[in-house]
Amino acid sequence: MLPFSFLPALLVLVALAALVALAMLLAFETALTPQGNAHDGELALPTGRGAGLRLRVREVCGGPLALMLVGLGLPLLWPEPEAGVTLLAVAAALRLLRAPAVAHAMTGPTAQPTSAQTTAVPGIAYAPVAHMRTPFTDVRGMPIQPVGARGVAGCIDVLPEFAAGLADIEGFSHLLVIYHLHECQGFTLRVKPFLDNDEHGVFATRSPRRPNPIGISVLRLTGVRGNRLHVENVDMLDGTPVLDIKPYVPTFDVWDADRTGWFATVADNAVQCRADDRFIPADTTQPQTGGAS
């Protein structure tokens, strides 16, 4: 049996070994931590095979190893306080490492969502896949729909990282282009649209000032040059961010509508109608994206 005077030195060696294990764990975690998506700026999330291994190591080090050090440190507090405090400090550090493992277990796939979690509306964020190039730099005087922009040429410049997604797109004559009305500021739930002098609910119009300012236009595809799509009938501002591009398929997209609401008597006027400044806030001179009825 070791003399009692040698015990503190031995326990200090144990503490040093635990500290070395702690340093190795931190280095191990750094090597396995995902760095996130450079394109959209997402934060790294604790997912994947490496994350599960890290959580298991945390559980082992912060559980049995920490308890062992506490068991060794407490009896030493009276005869050898320095050695006892050292062991207890290392045990506390290891217990802190265990916290993410415990949190993961409490919020894992088997955890039942609370009422707040089931009713909360998550945030939604999209990044553009392309940008429009059009002759329009001001909403005033521009067409309000593609039907009023027949023959007006423009381009869709697809970002290089999405260029491979254009394969086979030349086989379609028309495209559904979904875009962000990036110059719009705020919204109202009742609006007076370009084609009428009466107010309507915003969801019964094509007003650009909407709770979620998203525009949709059917454009004619006239050519493909690398990651640039040449199109016609453009009715959006130059620089408009494009969120998605889909092929227009009449079998899917054309329906025999038997009711068109208040548009029934005025829809044909969209050919000649041009946008004015009614959707531009009074406190700004910045142009607002068109494409409204």
C-alpha positions as CSV (number, residue, x, y, z in Angstrom):
1,M,0.0,0.0,0.0
2,L,1.3,3.5,-0.9
3,P,2.3,5.8,1.9
4,F,-0.3,8.5,2.5
5,S,2.2,11.2,1.6
6,F,2.5,9.8,-1.9
7,L,-1.3,9.9,-2.5
8,P,-1.6,13.6,-3.3
9,A,1.1,13.4,-5.9
10,L,-0.7,10.4,-7.4
11,L,-4.0,12.2,-7.4
12,V,-2.5,15.2,-9.0
13,L,-1.2,12.9,-11.8
14,V,-4.8,11.6,-12.2
15,A,-6.1,15.2,-12.4
16,L,-3.5,16.1,-15.0
17,A,-4.5,13.0,-17.0
18,A,-8.1,14.1,-16.8
19,L,-7.1,17.6,-18.0
20,V,-5.2,16.1,-21.0
21,A,-8.3,14.0,-21.8
22,L,-10.4,17.2,-21.7
23,A,-8.0,19.0,-24.1
24,M,-8.1,16.0,-26.5
25,L,-11.9,16.0,-26.3
26,L,-12.1,19.7,-27.2
27,A,-9.6,19.2,-30.1
28,F,-11.6,16.2,-31.3
29,E,-14.8,18.3,-31.3
30,T,-13.2,21.1,-33.2
31,A,-12.1,18.7,-35.9
32,L,-15.6,17.1,-36.3
33,T,-17.8,20.3,-36.0
34,P,-19.5,21.1,-39.3
35,Q,-18.7,24.5,-40.7
36,G,-22.1,25.3,-42.1
37,N,-23.1,26.3,-45.7
38,A,-20.9,29.0,-47.1
39,H,-23.5,29.9,-49.7
40,D,-26.4,30.7,-47.4
41,G,-24.6,31.5,-44.2
42,E,-26.3,28.9,-42.1
43,L,-24.9,28.3,-38.7
44,A,-23.3,24.9,-38.0
45,L,-25.8,22.5,-36.4
46,P,-25.1,19.5,-34.1
47,T,-26.1,16.9,-36.7
48,G,-24.5,13.9,-38.4
49,R,-22.3,11.0,-37.4
50,G,-19.6,13.1,-35.8
51,A,-22.1,15.0,-33.6
52,G,-23.5,11.7,-32.2
53,L,-20.0,10.5,-31.3
54,R,-19.1,13.8,-29.6
55,L,-22.3,13.7,-27.5
56,R,-21.4,10.1,-26.4
57,V,-17.9,11.1,-25.4
58,R,-19.3,14.0,-23.5
59,E,-21.8,11.7,-21.7
60,V,-19.0,9.3,-20.7
61,C,-16.5,11.9,-19.6
62,G,-19.1,14.1,-17.8
63,G,-20.7,11.1,-16.1
64,P,-18.6,8.2,-14.8
65,L,-15.3,10.0,-15.0
66,A,-16.5,13.1,-13.2
67,L,-18.2,11.0,-10.4
68,M,-15.0,9.1,-9.9
69,L,-13.0,12.3,-9.4
70,V,-15.6,13.6,-7.0
71,G,-15.3,10.3,-5.0
72,L,-11.5,10.7,-4.8
73,G,-11.6,14.4,-4.1
74,L,-14.1,14.7,-1.3
75,P,-12.2,12.4,1.2
76,L,-9.0,14.5,0.5
77,L,-10.6,17.9,1.4
78,W,-9.7,17.6,5.0
79,P,-6.2,15.9,5.0
80,E,-5.0,17.2,1.6
81,P,-7.2,20.2,0.6
82,E,-5.2,21.3,-2.4
83,A,-5.4,17.8,-4.0
84,G,-9.1,17.6,-3.1
85,V,-9.9,20.9,-4.6
86,T,-8.0,20.1,-7.8
87,L,-9.9,16.9,-8.4
88,L,-13.2,18.6,-7.7
89,A,-12.4,21.4,-10.1
90,V,-11.7,18.9,-12.9
91,A,-14.9,17.0,-12.1
92,A,-16.9,20.2,-12.3
93,A,-15.4,21.0,-15.7
94,L,-16.3,17.5,-17.0
95,R,-19.8,17.9,-15.7
96,L,-20.2,21.1,-17.7
97,L,-19.1,19.2,-20.8
98,R,-22.0,16.7,-20.2
99,A,-24.6,19.4,-20.5
100,P,-25.0,19.2,-24.3
101,A,-25.4,15.5,-24.1
102,V,-28.2,15.9,-21.6
103,A,-29.9,18.6,-23.6
104,H,-29.7,16.4,-26.7
105,A,-31.3,13.5,-24.9
106,M,-34.2,15.8,-23.7
107,T,-34.8,17.3,-27.1
108,G,-34.1,14.3,-29.3
109,P,-36.5,12.8,-31.9
110,T,-38.6,11.1,-29.1
111,A,-39.3,14.3,-27.2
112,Q,-42.9,15.4,-27.4
113,P,-43.4,19.0,-28.6
114,T,-44.9,21.5,-26.3
115,S,-48.0,23.5,-27.2
116,A,-45.8,26.5,-27.9
117,Q,-43.6,24.5,-30.3
118,T,-46.6,23.2,-32.2
119,T,-48.2,26.6,-32.7
120,A,-45.1,28.7,-33.4
121,V,-44.6,29.8,-37.0
122,P,-41.0,29.1,-38.1
123,G,-39.1,31.8,-40.0
124,I,-38.5,31.1,-43.7
125,A,-35.5,32.3,-45.6
126,Y,-34.6,31.9,-49.3
127,A,-31.6,32.8,-51.3
128,P,-31.8,33.9,-55.0
129,V,-30.9,31.4,-57.7
130,A,-30.7,34.0,-60.4
131,H,-31.2,37.7,-61.1
132,M,-33.3,39.4,-63.9
133,R,-31.9,41.7,-66.5
134,T,-34.6,43.9,-67.9
135,P,-34.9,47.3,-69.5
136,F,-37.0,48.6,-66.5
137,T,-35.3,50.6,-63.8
138,D,-38.4,52.4,-62.5
139,V,-41.9,51.0,-61.9
140,R,-43.5,54.1,-63.4
141,G,-44.6,53.3,-66.9
142,M,-43.7,49.7,-66.9
143,P,-46.1,46.9,-67.8
144,I,-48.2,45.4,-65.0
145,Q,-48.3,41.9,-66.4
146,P,-46.4,39.8,-69.0
147,V,-49.5,40.2,-71.3
148,G,-48.7,43.9,-71.5
149,A,-45.0,43.2,-72.2
150,R,-45.2,41.1,-75.3
151,G,-41.8,41.0,-77.1
152,V,-40.0,42.9,-74.3
153,A,-36.7,41.0,-74.1
154,G,-34.6,40.3,-71.0
155,C,-32.3,37.7,-69.4
156,I,-32.2,35.5,-66.4
157,D,-28.6,35.2,-65.1
158,V,-28.5,32.0,-63.1
159,L,-25.8,31.9,-60.4
160,P,-22.9,29.6,-61.4
161,E,-23.5,27.2,-58.6
162,F,-27.0,26.4,-59.9
163,A,-26.1,26.2,-63.6
164,A,-26.2,22.4,-63.7
165,G,-29.9,22.7,-62.8
166,L,-30.6,24.2,-66.3
167,A,-30.1,20.8,-68.0
168,D,-32.9,20.1,-70.5
169,I,-34.6,23.5,-70.0
170,E,-34.2,24.4,-73.6
171,G,-37.0,21.9,-74.4
172,F,-39.6,24.2,-73.0
173,S,-41.1,27.3,-74.8
174,H,-42.2,29.1,-71.6
175,L,-41.1,29.3,-68.0
176,L,-42.7,30.0,-64.7
177,V,-40.4,32.5,-62.9
178,I,-40.9,33.1,-59.2
179,Y,-39.2,36.2,-57.8
180,H,-38.8,38.4,-54.9
181,L,-40.3,41.9,-55.2
182,H,-37.2,43.3,-53.6
183,E,-38.0,47.0,-53.8
184,C,-41.4,46.7,-52.0
185,Q,-41.7,48.2,-48.5
186,G,-44.4,47.2,-46.2
187,F,-48.0,46.2,-47.1
188,T,-51.6,46.9,-46.6
189,L,-54.4,44.4,-46.5
190,R,-56.8,46.5,-48.6
191,V,-55.4,48.0,-51.8
192,K,-56.6,49.9,-54.9
193,P,-55.1,48.0,-57.8
194,F,-54.0,49.4,-61.1
195,L,-57.0,48.0,-63.0
196,D,-59.7,49.3,-60.6
197,N,-60.7,52.4,-58.7
198,D,-62.2,50.3,-55.9
199,E,-60.4,48.8,-52.9
200,H,-60.0,45.0,-52.7
201,G,-58.4,42.6,-50.2
202,V,-54.7,42.3,-51.1
203,F,-55.1,38.5,-51.7
204,A,-57.8,39.2,-54.3
205,T,-55.3,41.3,-56.3
206,R,-51.9,41.2,-57.9
207,S,-50.6,44.1,-55.8
208,P,-46.8,44.0,-55.3
209,R,-47.1,45.3,-51.7
210,R,-48.0,42.0,-50.0
211,P,-47.2,40.4,-46.6
212,N,-44.8,38.1,-48.6
213,P,-43.7,40.1,-51.7
214,I,-43.5,37.3,-54.2
215,G,-44.1,37.7,-57.9
216,I,-44.9,35.1,-60.6
217,S,-44.6,35.6,-64.3
218,V,-44.8,33.3,-67.3
219,L,-42.0,34.2,-69.7
220,R,-41.2,32.9,-73.2
221,L,-37.8,31.2,-73.4
222,T,-36.0,32.3,-76.6
223,G,-32.5,30.9,-75.9
224,V,-30.0,29.4,-73.5
225,R,-26.4,30.5,-73.4
226,G,-24.5,28.9,-70.6
227,N,-26.1,30.0,-67.4
228,R,-28.0,32.8,-69.1
229,L,-31.6,32.4,-70.2
230,H,-32.9,34.7,-72.8
231,V,-36.6,35.4,-72.3
232,E,-39.4,37.7,-73.5
233,N,-42.5,39.3,-72.0
234,V,-40.6,40.6,-68.9
235,D,-42.6,42.7,-66.5
236,M,-40.2,43.1,-63.6
237,L,-37.4,45.5,-62.6
238,D,-33.8,45.1,-63.6
239,G,-31.9,43.2,-60.8
240,T,-35.0,41.4,-59.4
241,P,-33.8,38.3,-57.4
242,V,-35.2,35.1,-58.8
243,L,-36.2,32.5,-56.3
244,D,-37.1,29.6,-58.6
245,I,-37.6,28.7,-62.3
246,K,-40.0,26.0,-63.4
247,P,-41.1,24.8,-66.8
248,Y,-44.6,26.0,-67.9
249,V,-46.7,23.0,-68.8
250,P,-50.2,23.8,-70.2
251,T,-51.6,20.4,-69.0
252,F,-50.6,21.3,-65.5
253,D,-51.0,25.1,-65.5
254,V,-54.0,26.0,-67.7
255,W,-57.5,25.6,-66.2
256,D,-60.9,26.6,-67.5
257,A,-61.8,29.1,-64.8
258,D,-65.5,29.9,-64.5
259,R,-65.1,32.8,-62.2
260,T,-62.5,35.6,-62.2
261,G,-64.0,37.9,-59.7
262,W,-63.6,41.6,-60.2
263,F,-61.1,40.9,-63.0
264,A,-63.9,39.7,-65.3
265,T,-64.6,43.1,-66.8
266,V,-61.1,44.6,-66.6
267,A,-58.5,41.9,-67.2
268,D,-58.1,42.7,-70.9
269,N,-57.1,46.2,-69.9
270,A,-53.8,44.9,-68.6
271,V,-52.4,44.9,-72.2
272,Q,-52.4,48.7,-72.3
273,C,-52.2,49.5,-68.6
274,R,-49.0,50.8,-67.2
275,A,-47.9,51.1,-63.6
276,D,-48.0,54.4,-61.7
277,D,-46.6,55.4,-58.2
278,R,-49.6,54.2,-56.1
279,F,-47.6,51.5,-54.4
280,I,-44.6,53.7,-53.7
281,P,-44.6,54.9,-50.1
282,A,-44.9,58.6,-49.7
283,D,-41.7,58.9,-47.7
284,T,-39.4,57.3,-50.3
285,T,-38.5,57.9,-53.9
286,Q,-37.2,54.3,-54.3
287,P,-38.9,52.4,-57.2
288,Q,-41.1,49.5,-56.3
289,T,-41.1,46.3,-58.3
290,G,-44.0,46.0,-60.7
291,G,-46.0,43.0,-61.8
292,A,-49.3,44.0,-60.2
293,S,-52.9,44.2,-61.3
